């Protein structure tokens, strides 16, 4: 098990700044690929102009679907536009990454050739139409695999021995889902598959650690019943993630509760009189709620309690003031980068981005890689996860 180090807690950057950064970065990526394609094929504006228009549409497709088409009631069209835009986004990430790697190799080629006396022009060999087409083929292959990996949900088993279970109770099984992102992309098929996998594990408790929904809620009301039908003798519990606020908090809360979850917003609950569960609300509330918003919470749980204590917190950050006062924290949010090499960027903000970590004051942090996807319905070297935690009573 990895050892945890306390990182600083960070807030969201805010939606307007996010959209500005999105268009700048995503638009630059399209411009880069446009120039690479033009250099490879040498086409003029008879091809370049339509390609430019297509790229402009693809740049705006995610925002167009989420904020314009949905708002005007075109849910089915929005779903098609969103799916097209997000699959392209995933493909573009691979296309840009591979082209950048080829450019870096070309940049390093000439000094290496001079120092080590390579024969031939390796810089020329790493450029041109053939290399560009090879990169496109590799990007298609990586994208196809990523779609498969995103569909192949893994069951991750964790065993924790504890002396805090009541006499007569040998095992308590907790199932964790996180970052399912039900909305434009993930609908009833995904929800039913996740529910079937969870139900097959026969958990005593089901928890959702945020981002159960994504964006504007459109035509997903019937999905709540899918989760409500999962039998959990000790209950279902959930906390908000940042996307519950983006989806519209009142609608997200209503959906979560209709799905059978007890929503904990800086609150404590006891499951089956055996497990104490602390739910911490996401700090996105500071940005999404105005003057009438919730005050800074007094995080519960500082009092003595001999029951096994679980903290549900969307972001994989441990509050130092809570160190030693709980046994297990369950988090998500990071998706473990979702598409490599974004794991490297994710770790800058969240060093604990996937897996289990031993905490210095005792207890464990487990970070779920995410049960669904955000944006591209694709995962690469970061498979989706349902976590099953078996709490076993030790003598």
C-alpha positions as CSV (number, residue, x, y, z in Angstrom):
1,X,0.0,0.0,0.0
2,X,1.3,3.5,-0.9
3,X,2.1,6.0,1.8
4,X,0.1,9.2,1.8
5,X,1.5,12.7,2.0
6,X,-0.8,15.7,2.8
7,X,-1.3,17.9,-0.3
8,X,-2.9,21.4,0.0
9,X,-6.6,21.6,-0.8
10,X,-7.4,23.5,-4.0
11,X,-10.6,25.1,-5.1
12,X,-12.1,25.1,-8.6
13,X,-11.0,27.9,-11.0
14,X,-14.5,29.0,-11.8
15,X,-16.6,28.3,-14.9
16,X,-15.9,31.4,-17.0
17,X,-12.2,31.1,-16.6
18,X,-12.5,27.3,-17.4
19,X,-14.4,28.0,-20.6
20,X,-11.8,30.7,-21.6
21,X,-8.9,28.3,-20.9
22,X,-10.8,25.5,-22.7
23,X,-11.2,27.4,-26.0
24,X,-7.7,28.7,-25.9
25,X,-6.1,25.3,-25.3
26,X,-8.5,23.2,-27.4
27,X,-8.4,25.7,-30.2
28,X,-4.6,25.7,-30.2
29,X,-4.6,21.9,-30.4
30,X,-6.8,22.0,-33.5
31,X,-4.6,24.7,-35.1
32,X,-1.5,22.6,-34.5
33,X,-3.1,19.5,-36.2
34,X,-4.3,21.7,-39.1
35,X,-0.8,22.9,-39.7
36,X,0.7,19.4,-39.4
37,X,-1.9,18.1,-41.9
38,X,-1.2,20.9,-44.3
39,X,2.6,20.4,-44.1
40,X,2.1,16.7,-44.7
41,X,-0.3,16.9,-47.7
42,X,0.4,20.4,-49.0
43,X,-3.3,21.2,-49.6
44,X,-4.6,24.7,-50.5
45,X,-7.6,26.6,-49.2
46,X,-10.0,24.5,-51.3
47,X,-9.4,21.8,-48.8
48,X,-8.2,24.0,-46.0
49,X,-11.3,26.1,-45.8
50,X,-13.8,23.3,-45.3
51,X,-11.4,21.6,-42.9
52,X,-11.2,24.9,-40.9
53,X,-15.0,25.0,-40.7
54,X,-15.1,21.4,-39.5
55,X,-12.5,22.1,-36.9
56,X,-14.4,25.1,-35.7
57,X,-17.5,23.0,-35.2
58,X,-15.6,20.3,-33.4
59,X,-14.0,22.9,-31.0
60,X,-17.4,24.2,-30.1
61,X,-19.3,20.9,-30.1
62,X,-19.0,20.1,-26.3
63,X,-20.2,23.5,-25.3
64,X,-22.8,23.7,-28.1
65,X,-24.4,20.5,-26.9
66,X,-24.3,21.2,-23.2
67,X,-25.3,24.8,-23.1
68,X,-27.3,25.6,-26.3
69,X,-29.0,22.5,-27.7
70,X,-30.0,21.1,-24.3
71,X,-31.3,24.5,-23.2
72,X,-33.6,24.7,-26.1
73,X,-34.9,21.2,-25.7
74,X,-33.0,19.4,-28.4
75,X,-31.9,16.5,-26.2
76,X,-31.4,13.8,-28.8
77,X,-29.5,16.2,-31.1
78,X,-27.4,17.4,-28.2
79,X,-26.5,13.8,-27.3
80,X,-25.3,13.1,-30.9
81,X,-23.3,16.3,-31.1
82,X,-21.8,15.7,-27.6
83,X,-20.9,12.1,-28.4
84,X,-19.3,13.2,-31.7
85,X,-17.4,16.0,-30.1
86,X,-16.1,14.1,-27.2
87,X,-15.0,11.0,-29.2
88,X,-13.1,13.4,-31.5
89,X,-11.6,15.1,-28.4
90,X,-10.2,11.8,-27.2
91,X,-8.8,11.0,-30.6
92,X,-7.3,14.6,-30.8
93,X,-5.5,14.1,-27.5
94,X,-3.7,11.1,-28.9
95,X,-3.1,12.7,-32.3
96,X,-1.5,15.8,-30.7
97,X,0.5,13.8,-28.2
98,X,2.0,11.5,-30.8
99,X,2.8,14.5,-33.1
100,X,4.4,16.4,-30.3
101,X,6.5,13.3,-29.5
102,X,7.6,13.1,-33.2
103,X,8.5,16.8,-33.3
104,X,10.5,16.4,-30.1
105,X,12.4,13.4,-31.7
106,X,13.1,15.5,-34.7
107,X,14.3,18.4,-32.6
108,X,16.7,16.0,-30.8
109,X,17.7,14.2,-33.9
110,X,20.2,16.6,-35.4
111,X,22.4,17.0,-32.3
112,X,22.3,13.2,-31.8
113,X,23.3,12.6,-35.4
114,X,26.2,15.0,-35.1
115,X,27.4,13.6,-31.7
116,X,27.0,9.9,-32.5
117,X,27.5,9.9,-36.2
118,X,24.1,8.4,-37.3
119,X,23.9,7.7,-41.0
120,X,21.2,9.3,-43.1
121,X,18.9,12.1,-42.3
122,X,16.9,11.0,-39.2
123,X,15.2,14.3,-39.0
124,X,13.7,13.9,-42.4
125,X,12.7,10.3,-41.6
126,X,10.7,11.5,-38.6
127,X,8.6,14.0,-40.7
128,X,6.6,13.9,-43.8
129,X,3.3,12.4,-45.0
130,X,4.2,8.8,-44.1
131,X,4.9,9.6,-40.5
132,X,1.8,11.7,-40.2
133,X,-0.4,8.9,-41.6
134,X,1.3,6.4,-39.2
135,X,0.5,8.7,-36.3
136,X,-3.2,8.9,-37.4
137,X,-3.4,5.1,-37.5
138,X,-1.9,4.9,-34.0
139,X,-4.3,7.5,-32.7
140,X,-7.2,5.6,-34.2
141,X,-6.0,2.4,-32.6
142,X,-5.4,4.0,-29.2
143,X,-8.9,5.6,-29.4
144,X,-10.6,2.3,-30.2
145,X,-8.8,0.6,-27.3
146,X,-9.8,3.5,-25.0
147,X,-13.5,3.1,-25.8
148,X,-13.2,-0.6,-25.0
149,X,-11.4,0.1,-21.7
150,X,-14.0,2.6,-20.7
151,X,-16.7,0.0,-21.1
152,X,-14.8,-2.7,-19.2
153,X,-15.5,-1.8,-15.6
154,X,-13.2,-3.5,-13.1
155,X,-14.2,-4.7,-9.6
156,X,-11.4,-3.7,-7.1
157,X,-11.5,-5.6,-3.8
158,X,-10.1,-4.2,-0.6
159,X,-10.0,-6.0,2.7
160,X,-9.7,-4.1,6.0
161,X,-9.4,-5.9,9.3
162,X,-10.8,-3.9,12.3
163,X,-11.7,-4.5,15.9
164,X,-14.5,-1.8,15.6
165,X,-17.3,-4.0,14.4
166,X,-19.9,-5.0,17.0
167,X,-19.9,-8.5,18.4
168,X,-21.8,-10.9,16.2
169,X,-20.9,-9.0,13.0
170,X,-18.1,-10.6,11.2
171,X,-18.1,-8.7,7.9
172,X,-19.6,-5.5,6.4
173,X,-19.3,-5.1,2.7
174,X,-19.2,-1.5,1.3
175,X,-19.5,-0.8,-2.5
176,X,-18.2,2.5,-3.8
177,X,-19.1,4.1,-7.1
178,X,-17.7,7.5,-8.1
179,X,-17.7,9.9,-11.0
180,X,-20.4,8.1,-13.0
181,X,-21.4,11.3,-14.8
182,X,-24.9,10.4,-15.9
183,X,-26.1,13.0,-18.5
184,X,-25.7,13.5,-22.2
185,X,-23.3,10.6,-22.8
186,X,-24.0,8.1,-20.0
187,X,-27.7,7.1,-19.9
188,X,-29.7,4.0,-18.9
189,X,-27.4,1.4,-20.5
190,X,-24.4,2.6,-18.3
191,X,-26.6,3.0,-15.2
192,X,-28.0,-0.5,-15.6
193,X,-24.6,-2.1,-16.2
194,X,-23.2,-0.4,-13.0
195,X,-26.2,-1.3,-11.0
196,X,-26.0,-5.0,-12.1
197,X,-22.3,-5.2,-11.2
198,X,-22.9,-3.6,-7.8
199,X,-25.9,-5.8,-7.0
200,X,-23.9,-9.0,-7.9
201,X,-21.5,-8.1,-5.1
202,X,-24.3,-8.1,-2.5
203,X,-23.1,-5.1,-0.6
204,X,-24.4,-4.1,2.8
205,X,-23.8,-0.4,2.0
206,X,-23.5,1.5,-1.3
207,X,-21.8,4.9,-1.4
208,X,-21.4,7.4,-4.2
209,X,-18.5,9.8,-3.7
210,X,-19.7,12.5,-6.1
211,X,-20.3,13.4,-9.7
212,X,-23.2,11.0,-10.0
213,X,-24.6,13.4,-12.6
214,X,-23.0,15.6,-15.1
215,X,-23.9,18.9,-16.8
216,X,-27.5,19.8,-17.4
217,X,-29.9,17.0,-16.4
218,X,-31.8,15.9,-19.5
219,X,-34.0,12.8,-19.7
220,X,-32.3,10.9,-16.9
221,X,-35.1,11.0,-14.3
222,X,-35.9,7.3,-15.0
223,X,-32.4,6.3,-14.2
224,X,-32.9,6.9,-10.5
225,X,-35.1,3.9,-10.2
226,X,-32.2,1.7,-11.4
227,X,-30.2,2.5,-8.4
228,X,-33.1,2.6,-6.0
229,X,-33.7,-1.1,-6.7
230,X,-30.3,-2.2,-5.5
231,X,-30.8,-4.0,-2.2
232,X,-28.4,-2.7,0.5
233,X,-29.4,-3.8,4.1
234,X,-27.5,-0.9,5.8
235,X,-28.5,1.8,3.3
236,X,-27.1,4.0,0.5
237,X,-25.1,7.2,1.1
238,X,-23.8,9.9,-1.2
239,X,-22.0,13.2,-1.2
240,X,-21.9,16.0,-3.8
241,X,-19.1,16.4,-6.3
242,X,-18.3,19.5,-8.3
243,X,-20.5,18.4,-11.2
244,X,-23.6,18.2,-9.0
245,X,-23.3,22.0,-8.8
246,X,-22.7,22.3,-12.6
247,X,-25.8,20.2,-13.2
248,X,-28.0,22.4,-11.1
249,X,-27.8,21.6,-7.4
250,X,-31.6,21.3,-6.7
251,X,-32.1,18.9,-9.6
252,X,-28.9,16.9,-8.7
253,X,-30.1,16.6,-5.0
254,X,-33.5,15.4,-6.1
255,X,-32.1,12.8,-8.5
256,X,-29.6,11.5,-5.8
257,X,-32.4,11.2,-3.3
258,X,-34.8,9.6,-5.8
259,X,-32.0,7.0,-6.5
260,X,-32.3,6.0,-2.8
261,X,-29.2,7.7,-1.4
262,X,-29.1,9.6,1.8
263,X,-27.2,12.7,0.8
264,X,-24.7,13.9,3.5
265,X,-23.7,17.5,3.2
266,X,-21.2,18.0,6.1
267,X,-23.3,15.6,8.1
268,X,-22.9,12.3,10.0
269,X,-25.0,9.2,9.6
270,X,-24.9,5.7,11.2
271,X,-25.4,2.7,8.9
272,X,-27.1,-0.2,10.6
273,X,-26.0,1.1,14.0
274,X,-22.5,-0.3,13.1
275,X,-20.7,2.1,10.7
276,X,-20.4,5.8,11.2
277,X,-20.3,7.7,7.9
278,X,-19.3,11.3,7.5
279,X,-20.2,13.1,4.3
280,X,-18.2,16.2,3.3
281,X,-19.7,18.6,0.7
282,X,-17.5,19.6,-2.3
283,X,-15.9,23.1,-2.2
284,X,-17.4,23.9,-5.6
285,X,-20.3,25.3,-3.6
286,X,-18.1,28.4,-2.9
287,X,-18.0,29.2,-6.6
288,X,-21.5,28.1,-7.7
289,X,-23.5,29.6,-4.8
290,X,-23.8,33.3,-4.0
291,X,-24.4,35.2,-0.8
292,X,-27.2,32.9,0.3
293,X,-24.9,29.8,0.0
294,X,-23.8,27.5,2.7
295,X,-21.4,28.8,5.3
296,X,-17.9,27.3,5.8
297,X,-18.7,23.9,7.4
298,X,-17.6,22.8,10.8
299,X,-16.5,19.4,9.7
300,X,-18.2,16.8,11.9
301,X,-16.5,13.8,13.5
302,X,-14.1,15.2,16.1
303,X,-16.0,13.6,19.0
304,X,-15.0,10.2,20.3
305,X,-16.8,7.2,18.7
306,X,-15.8,3.6,18.9
307,X,-17.6,2.6,15.6
308,X,-15.7,2.2,12.4
309,X,-15.7,5.6,10.7
310,X,-15.8,6.2,6.9
311,X,-15.4,9.7,5.4
312,X,-17.0,10.3,2.0
313,X,-15.3,13.2,0.2
314,X,-15.2,13.7,-3.5
315,X,-11.7,15.1,-3.8
316,X,-8.8,12.9,-2.7
317,X,-7.5,15.4,-0.1
318,X,-7.3,14.5,3.6
319,X,-8.0,17.3,6.1
320,X,-5.1,17.4,8.5
321,X,-7.4,18.3,11.3
322,X,-9.2,15.0,10.8
323,X,-6.1,12.9,10.8
324,X,-6.4,10.0,13.2
325,X,-10.2,10.6,13.6
326,X,-11.4,8.2,11.0
327,X,-10.6,4.7,9.6
328,X,-11.3,5.0,5.9
329,X,-11.7,7.9,3.5
330,X,-13.3,7.1,0.1
331,X,-12.8,9.7,-2.7
332,X,-12.8,10.0,-6.4
333,X,-12.6,13.1,-8.7
334,X,-9.2,12.5,-10.4
335,X,-10.2,9.7,-12.7
336,X,-6.5,8.7,-12.5
337,X,-6.1,11.0,-15.4
338,X,-8.6,9.0,-17.5
339,X,-6.4,9.3,-20.7
340,X,-2.7,8.8,-20.3
341,X,-0.6,11.0,-20.1
342,X,-3.1,13.2,-18.2
343,X,-2.3,11.2,-15.1
344,X,1.0,13.2,-15.0
345,X,-1.0,16.5,-14.9
346,X,-3.6,15.2,-12.5
347,X,-0.9,14.3,-10.0
348,X,0.2,17.9,-9.8
349,X,-3.0,18.7,-8.1
350,X,-3.8,15.4,-6.6
351,X,-0.8,13.2,-5.8
352,X,-3.2,10.5,-4.6
353,X,-4.9,9.9,-7.9
354,X,-5.9,6.3,-7.7
355,X,-5.6,3.3,-5.4
356,X,-5.1,2.9,-1.6
357,X,-2.8,4.9,0.6
358,X,-1.8,4.3,4.2
359,X,-2.3,7.5,6.3
360,X,0.4,8.6,8.7
361,X,-1.9,9.0,11.7
362,X,-3.7,5.7,10.9
363,X,-6.5,4.8,8.6
364,X,-6.6,4.4,4.8
365,X,-7.5,6.7,1.9
366,X,-8.9,4.9,-1.2
367,X,-9.2,6.9,-4.4
368,X,-11.6,5.4,-6.9
369,X,-10.5,5.8,-10.5
370,X,-14.0,6.7,-11.5
371,X,-16.9,4.4,-12.6
372,X,-17.8,6.4,-15.7
373,X,-16.0,9.0,-17.8
374,X,-16.0,12.8,-18.1
375,X,-15.8,14.3,-21.6
376,X,-14.5,11.6,-24.0
377,X,-16.2,8.2,-23.2
378,X,-12.7,6.8,-23.3
379,X,-10.1,5.6,-20.9
380,X,-6.5,4.7,-21.6
381,X,-4.4,3.0,-18.9
382,X,-6.9,4.1,-16.3
383,X,-9.8,1.5,-16.3
384,X,-13.1,2.4,-14.6
385,X,-13.7,1.0,-11.2
386,X,-16.3,-0.2,-8.7
387,X,-14.7,-0.6,-5.3
388,X,-15.7,-3.4,-2.9
389,X,-14.4,-2.9,0.6
390,X,-14.8,-5.8,3.0
391,X,-14.6,-4.7,6.7
392,X,-13.7,-7.9,8.6
393,X,-13.9,-8.2,12.4
394,X,-10.7,-9.3,14.0
395,X,-10.6,-10.8,17.5
